[in-house]
Amino acid sequence: MANLKKTMFREYDLRGMVNDEELNENSMYIIGKAYAAMLAKREIKNAVLGFDYREYSEKLANSIQKALLDSGIDVINLGMITTPMAYAGQYYYHTKGGVMITASHNPNGWSGVKLSTDYSHTLVPDEMKELYDLTVSEQFVAGQGNLKTDDEYQTYFDDLTKRVKLGRKIKVVVNTGNGGVGAYLPKTLRALGVEVVDLLTNLDWTFPRYSPNPSQVEMMEDTGKKVVETGADLGIAIDADGDRLGLTDEKGETIWPDRWLILLSRQMLAKYPGSKIVFDVKCSQALEEDIKSHGGTPIMWKTGHSYIKAKVSGENAILGGEFSGHIFYNKPEFYGFDDAIFATLKMIEFLSNENKTFSELLAETPSYVSSPNYQPSCPDEVKYGIVDKLTKEFKDEGYEVIDINGARVKFGDGWGLVRASSNMQVLVLRFEAKTQGRLDEIIKVFKAKLDKFPEIGKEWKSG
């Protein structure tokens, strides 16, 4: 019986440290065998496979590849790609199976697996439990699959670029933080006639400046400085595996995704009037208000790419987005999965067809005073229980609480959120109010409650 660490099997993907205890060639082989059994049960006979740009990713991918082949699953190995390219590959190669070896935005030393059993679908909690249970029971399947290797970039490029029409010339700073997206985004933009200023687009898996993560203030400030220095129209920062986008305006100011998602929502509602738009519990009240005022239907849902993706599909929404920068364009605009490169193209398309700057366009949208994400440390074993206790406490005190994903507590003129991170040993906090003074008061309420739990770290890091 395999004895893999259960905490690696998270709500919608698998994440762990690369070491003897968690993710290694042996554990990846077992995970691959369990996933192959899931595919066989669903009569799926093949899968695309990709891996992110990390020193150890190809080695781990080879272990899963061997497990799939040993289980009779045919594999199309696409090499080092972005996570969205793996999702797109399912459509290009006509397979519901998909495997992406990626640590996503986690620092070096981490890895993980995103697994698909259908088009634009990654595993949800029940399926993650099924995967874990199979590693325990070892009810695997045997066979001999066939291996094919291919380079999908040209197909992907042709697919994306036919979906956008650019207007005036745009100059952008592209910061990929030395991650794998640097191999794809700059050349895609240049081929479309966009002027590109490169910032850390050379590939270096030691990530010498910082981990590629647009939720981190450090990456966004670096991008903004380069925008001002070069007179660019827009700053673009993308995470290590290419599914999350961060933006700065032409003044170098970081614009959090729930703000610029207002502009993308307006773009889609002008094209598809009356459409539904999905967003996660961390997003600004301003987004909901603006969707309504432009004739759309706003739908708040759980944080997490698998949750939002499933909700976009289930509601037949045209667009979905998360505060973390995952953006989902649904059919007929795109395929319904999150792709930071495609979202970049859509934002450049929007900006290039306006005669105002990014900051001028944003100034015309509703806004609140808001905080970044804060992430105090909290062990996996207790974080969900603590959030449940906090949710009950707020409700017992008479607050109105949206509890679809943690506790989004409404204060009339603002709100605060506490939820358990799905893929890290932290809690996630965010706050918003009509004034800075009120924001500070709401934060104080939450801090007093969190300080009662010794398991929660006292430092609230942004992330």
N, C-alpha and C positions, 0 to 999 in steps of 0.2 A: 504493500500500500504506500503510495506517495504521500509525503507529509509536507506539502507546500504551505508557506505562511499565509494564513487566511486573510490577513489584513491587506495583502497585495490585491485581492479581488475586490475592487471597489464598485461603486454604483454602476458605472457604465464603461469602465475599461480596467486594465490591469496595470499596476504601477508598483515599482520596487527598486531597491538599490541593487547595483550589479556587484554581487559578492557571493561567497559560498553559501550563505544562508537564504538568499532571496532569488535574484535572477542570475542565471548562469546557463551554460549550454545544456546541462542535464535538466534543470527545471523547465527551460524553454521547450525541450523535447517533449516532456510530459504535458505541458500546456498545449503544444501542437497536436499531440495525440488526442487529448480531450476535445479540442476544437474540431478535429477531423471526425470524431464520433458524432458531434453535433451536426456537422455538415451531412454526414451519411444518413443520419436520422431524418434529415430534411430533403434527402435525395438530391443534394448538391454535390456535383462530381468534380468541380474545379474551383480554384481561387487565385486571385492576383495577390502578389506579395511585394511589399516594398519596405524600405528602412530609412531612418533619418540619418543625418550627418553627425554621427558620434563614433568615437574610436572603436567601440565594442559592438555597434549595431549590426554590422554585416555578419559577424560571428554568431550573434544570437539569432539573426534571421536564418542563417544556414541550418541551425538546429531545428527551428520550426519547419523549414522547408523539408528537411529529412523526415520529420514526423509525419507531415502530410503525405509525402511520397510513399512512406512505409505503410500508410493507411489506405492507399489506393486513390488519393486525391491528386488530380493533375494540377500543376503549379505553373503560373505565368509570372516569372521573376522580373520585376521592373527596375530593380536596382535601387540606388539612392534617389529618392523622390520626396515630394511633400506629401503630407497626409491627404490633402484634397486630390492630389493626382492618383493616389491609391483608390479613393472613392470613384473618381472619374473612370479609372481603369476598369472598374466593374461594368460600366456601361459600354466602354469601347471593346471589351473582350467578352461581353455577354455572359457574365457569371455573377451569381449572388454571393459567392464567397470572396472575402477580402481580408487581408492581414497587413497591418502596418506596425512595424517595430519602431516605437518612438517613445522618448521621454517627454514629448511635448515641450512645455516651457520649463520643466524642472531642471535644476542645475546639473552639471556634470556629475557622473557617478550614479545617476538614475537611468532607468529604462522602463519600458512598458509595452503593452500590446493593445491596439484597437482592432476589434474583430467585427466582421459583418456577416450577416446571414440573409441579407436581402439588399436590393438597391437602395441607396440613401438610408440605410438602417445600420446602426451599430448597437451592440448588446445593451440591454436594459437590465435592471436588477434581477429579475427572475432568470434571465438567461445567464447572467454572471454567476448566479447560484448554481445553475445547471452545469456550467463549465467547471466550477470548483468541485462540485459533487463527483463529476467524472474523473477528476484527478485523484480523488480519494478512492472511488470504487474501481478505477482502472478498467472500466467496461469499454475497452477500445476496439477498434476494427483494424483489420489487416488487409494488405493489398499491395499493388505496385503502380504508383502513379507515374505520369510522364512530366518531364520538365521542359519548359520553353522560356527563353529569355528574350526581352524586347525593350526597346526604347520608345516610350509613348509621347515624348515631348512635342513632336510636330503635330500629332493628332490633337493633343491638349491645346496647343497654341492656336491651331486653326479653329477649334471649337470655341474657345474663349473670345478670340478677337472678332469673330463674325457677329458676336452678340452686342458689340458696342460701336457707337459712332461718335468720334471725337470732333469737337469744334475748334476753338482757338488753340494756339500753341500753349502748352502748359510745361512749367519747369518744376521738377520735384526732387526732393532729397529722399533717397532710399537707404534705410538702415536695416540690415538683416542680422546685425549682431554677430557676424561671422558664421551664421548658421546656413543650412543647406539651401534656403530660399534664394540666397545670393547667386546660385547657379542658374536660376530661372527668371526671377522678376526683372532685373535690369535689362536683360536682352529682350524680354517680351515688350517692355515699355518702349525701348528704343526702336523696335521694329514697327511700333505704332506711331512713331514720330514724336514721342514725348522726350523732352530734354531731361536727362537723369544726372544727378549729382550722387556719386557713390559714397556711402559711409559704412564702413565695416562690411562690405559685400564680398570681400575675399573669404574663402572658406578656411576656417581654423577651428578644429573641434576642441581646442583648449579654451575657447571663448575668453581671450585675454582681457577684454574690457569689462564685460558683464555677460550674464546669460541672456540670450535673446528672449525678451519677455516684455511686450509693450504695456503690461500692467504695472511695471516697475518705473518709478519716477525717473531713475537714473537714465534709462534708455530713452525715455521721451524727452528729457531735458537736453540730452546730447543731440537728439534729432532736431529739436527746436533751435539750438544754437547754430547748427549747420544751415538751417533754413535762413536765418537772419544774415549769416555771414555770406551766403551765396545769392540772396535775393530770390529764393524759390517761392513758388505759389503755394506749396503744400509739402509737409513732411510726412513720410510714410515709414512706420516701424512694424516689423512682422516677426512673429515668434519663430522658434527653432524649426517647427515642423509645418509652418505655413498655413495654419488655420485661424490665426488671430491677428487682427489689425489694430494698430494705433496710429493716430493722426495728430499733427500740429497744424495750426494756421500759418499764414505768411508772416505773422509777427513772432513766430516761434513758441506760441502758447499751446500747451497740451490741451486738446479737446477730447474729453472722455467719450467713449463710443455711444453712450445713450444720448449725447448731444448731437453728434453728426448723423446718428441713425434717424433723427428727425428729417434731415435733408434727403436721405435715401428713401424714407417713407413717403415724403412728398413726391419724389421722382416716380415711385411705383404707383401711388394713388392717382397721379395725373395720367398714367398710362393704363392703369387697371382700376377705374373708379369703384369705390365701395368695397375694396378688398379688405381682408383681415390681415392684421400684422401682429405677430407674436413677439413678446419680449420677456426677459427674466425678472425676478423679484428685486434685483439690484438696480434696475433702471429708474431714471428720474420720472417723477409725476408729470414733468413737462412733455415727455414723449407721449404718454397716454392722452394728455390734453390736445396735443397737436394732431395726432392721428384722428381724433374725433372731429376736430375743427376742419379737417380736410376731407371729411366724408368717409373715413375708414373705420374699421372695427378693431379696437385694441384688445389684445388678449394677454394677460399676465400669466406667466407659468414658471415652473421650476428652473433653477439654474442647472446647467449641464448640457453639453452638446447633444447627447443622445435624447434627452428630454425635449429640448427645443425642436430638434429635427423631427421627432415623432409628432410633436404638437403641430408644427407647420404642415406636415403631411396630413394628419388627422383632421385638421380644420380647413385644409385646402387654402391656407394662407399664402399670399404672394411673397411675403418677406418675414424673416425672423431675425432677432438679434439678441446678443447678451452684452452686459456691461463689460465683460472681459474681452470683447472684440470678435467673438464668433458671429459671422453674418451668414444667413441662409436665404438664398434666392430660390424660390420654388418654380415649378413648371408653370407657364412656358418660358419664363425668363432664364431658368437654369434647372439644376437637378434636385434642389432641396437640401443639399449638404453645405457645410461651411467651408468657404474657400477665400482666404485673405487676398490672393492674387486677383480673383474675379471681383471681389468687393472693392479692391483698389481701382480696377478698371472702371467700375460703375461710378465711383466717386470722382475720378478724373473726367469721365464722360459728363457727369453733372456739372462740375466746375467749368469745364471747357465750353459748355453751352450757355453759360451765364456771363454777364458783363460786370459782375461784382466780385470782390475778393471773397475768400473763404470766411474771413472774420465778419465782413459786411453781411453775408448771407446768414451766418449764425446769429448776428445781432437782431435779425428779424424773427427769431424763434423765441418761444417762452423759455424762461430759465429760472432756476432756484440756486441757492447757495448749497453746495454739496461737498462731501468729503471724498477722498479716494477710497479704495478698498483698504481696510485694515485687517491684518492677519496675526492675532496673538496665537502663540503656540498652544496646542492642546492635543494630548495623545489620542490616537485612533480609538483606543479601547473605551474612552469615556466621552468623546466629543458629542456623539449623538444624544446620549443620556443627559448631558448638561444642557443642550439646546432644548430638549423636551421639558426639563425642569424650568428653564427660563420662560418658555412659551406659556406654560401653565401659570407661572407667577404673574406674568403680565396680564393674562386673561382674568385671573382671580382679583387683580387690582382694578379691573374695569376698563382696561384699554381695549380698543378695537384692534384685533390681530389677524393679519393674513398669514395663515399657517400652511400654505401649500408647499413651502420649502423653508424650514426654520420659522422664525417669527419676524414678520415685517409689521412693526408696531406703529400705529397711526396716532399722531399727536394733534391733529386738526390743522396746524400750520407747519407740519413737517412729519418726518417719519424716521425710524431707525430699524436696522435689520441685523439679526444675528442668525447665522446658519453654520452648519458643519461643512468644511471643505470636503469635496468628494475624492480628492486625489492627494491631499497633503495633510499632515498632522497639525492642522490649524483650524481656528474658527474664522469665519469671514464676517466682517462688520462693514456697514455703510450707513451714512446719515445724510439727510437733506432737510432744509427748512427755508422759509422765506427770507430770513435774515441771519447774519453770522451769529448774532447774540443768541437767537433761538436754537441754532445748530449746536452751539457750545452747550446749551442747557440740556438738549436731548442726549448728546454724547456723555454728559455728566451722569445722567440717569442710568445709562447702560454701563458705564464704568463702575459705578457703585455696585451694581448687581454682579458684574463679572468678577470684581475683586473678592467676592465671597467664596470663590472657588479656587483653592490653591493649585489645582491642576492647570489652570489657565495662566499663560505667561503674562507678565506685567508690561512687556514691550509690545506696542501695537505697530508692527512694521507695515508699511504700505506695500501692496502687491496685487 
